[in-house]
Amino acid sequence: MTHVDTPQSHVRFAAARADITPPLGIYWRMWGAATHDHATGIHRPLTATAAVFEPLAAALGDKGDCVALVSLDHCLLGKDEAELVISAICKRCSLFPSQVLLTFTHTHSAGLMSLDRVGLPGGELIPPYLRKVADTCAELVAQAKANVAPAVISYGTGKCDLAQHRDFWDEDNQLFVCGYNPEGRADDSVLVARITNEAGKVCGTLVNYACHPTTLAWENRLISPDYIGAMREIIERGTGGAPCIFLQGASGELGPKEGYVGDVAVADRNGRQLGHASLSTLVSLPPPLTRFEYQGPVISGATLGDWRHTPVHAEREAEIQKWRRKCEILAVPYRPDLPTREGTEELLARHTADEELAHKSSDSAAARDAHAMVERQTRLLHRLAQLPTGPAYPFDLQVWRMGDAVFVAVPGEHYSYLQTHLRTRFPGRILVIITLAGGWGPSYVPTRETYGKGLYQESIAVLAPGSLERITDELARRIEELLEQDKN
């Protein structure tokens, strides 16, 4: 082996960013255990970032083909709220919905921007805020689309142990809790990408990592992007200010070791940990459009092997310009014991009565716990109302090749099985795994053996056991087909 090729994509690219921090006073409660409905301040601003990718030349695909990736510093949006943003982008930029990849950093300290909260204190601010976010995203995509220019994306993979397993068995209380499990295994891979323009300047970076942004929880009263804010700050400072786009991986059972706190300094510390790990890999990347090639022996005190970065050959250049996308709908059956609206409403009424009784008894702890259960059933009712009818969920599969990299985008929150098994099946291939694409969709998608254990993620999952494994297999098959087509 006399040369080493760095994974790359040669495309057209541009990015734009804007502040989308919600106003103080808007309904904000995200955590069931919280005792406040509104934020009192801002830790770090929330942002929206739009990145437009296009094939390098018309000969490599439809000249009008492009993908507008929009990342929001929000936990998630429901079906109606996500469609509001996507439709605004499509209308403003003359794109099809399949060309808009809306995703979320998944911070749990951005507030719950759901239209079913309009009747709650501060809820009247949610519709105008969502409309403003939609208009802002449409404008960002338009700006990026107008400024696309040739760029090279160089990829690297590093390690970061910020993410830890969070399915913990509480032996004393004989139940599973969603918290740090020191004996659990966690995927520590962090995939990074440096995007360089023709002048050799870094014009963007990507960080693909799987870890719930749940450093800040029910005690926190500040709007925050959680650890992602400090992570971006570290990387952008080290790359000349180029926008860093965070892509949340399959983190269903993964979260920070130190989390569920109210101290924003912990969130910043977690972010710096991931930021430095990512930056370390970014700065190790070689110049774009080069390969590391053996030049031959050099006689010195020892006979040395001389390796240098050399320009890629025409055949290699053609390989990293390849562009192909597959967008399909997979019918995934609902779980047979899917909760009904009637049963959920009955539980909601029971917990509401418990909360009222606790307040009358001045039992603040019982009132907090009862309210958390009220919140859980309220969210379930909203989710059931937004689920498509029929025996199966229409699950969006998106597989997209840019040169040496394959991007996979799926709705919902998947256990890390999705990314670890796909990467095992395609060793040496760069796989960027993006979850929460388009919104929460089917909610959690856990592994088959998770069902029946009483875990939170399984308790609110709507898909049948084995769905994650089937989705992973279907994605693998489509990746194989996509790569096989490019060989012909």
Buried (B, 14 or more C-beta within 10 A) or exposed (E): EEEEBBBBBBBBBBBBBBEBBBEBEBBBBBBBEBEEBBBEEEBBBBBBBBBBBBBBEEEBBEEEBBBBBBBBBBBBBBBBBBBBBBBBBBEBBEBEEEBBBBBBBBBBBBBBBBBBBEEBBBBBBBBEBBEEBBBBBBBBBBBBBEBBEBBBBBBBBBEBEBBBBBBBBEEEEEEBBBBBBEEBEBBBBBBBBBBBBEEEEBBBBBBBBBBBBBBBBBBBBBBBBBBBBBBBBBBBEBBEEBBBBBBBBBBBBBBBBBBBBBEBEBBBBBBBBBBBBBBBBBEEBBEBBBBBBBEEEEEEEEEEEEBEEBEBEEEBBEBBBBBBBBBEEBEBBBBEEEBEEEEBEEBBEBBBEBBEEBBEEEEEEBBBBBBBBBBBBBBBBBBBEBBEEEEEBEBBBBBBBBBBBBBBBBBBBBBBBBBBBBBEBBEEBBBBBBBBBBBBBBBBBBBBEBBEBEBBBBBBBBBBBBBBBBBBEBBBEBBEEBBEEEEE
